[in-house]
């Protein structure tokens, strides 16, 4: 991890990767092609999920696997989270373009209710991103900030888990995505329990 960029350099590198990846995927299809947009949507969903897992598990890995790599990951959690927000914003823009250009394809088998978890997820992504900067953090105060970010990350984990679970019958990478999310949630709970035991033994 020492050779990797850190701080805002890490965010810029990850954001540039997402944009280049999206451009590359779109470039392999004809302009305005529905399949091109769908491919880019899937690609940014994967990049968002990978960045979310790193952010979600940063403190967990520092607890369960203490060492230079996990400590570095924990230090970069803010920038990984912002990179996740950026990736998922690109993902959202692509979904919007797809819905605008191909409404019949977008709404086929889809309802407003089905879009509710994703909409809730985007609301928390916005809140978490905005409160990742100094002024909003000071405005909230440490206790409320911690509660918001804890709630938000758990809501996002639930949204990912539900999204993958609903698509397990489709095969592909969805069963793996669900398994990874479920495993990440399990590890998070184990780490929380370990922290409680350490705190209890200290008293």
Protein Blocks (a to p, Z undefined) as FASTA:
>chain_A
ZZpcehjllmmmmmmmmmmmmmmmmmmpcehiaklmmmmmmmmmmmmmmmmmmmmmmmmm
mmmmgcfklmmmmmmmmmmmmmmmmmmmmmmmmmmmmmmmmmmlmmgopafklmmmmmmm
mmmmmmmmmmmcfklmmmnopmlmmmmmmmmmmmmmmmmmmmmmmmmmngmjllmmmmmm
mmmmmmmmmmmmmmmmmmmmmZZ
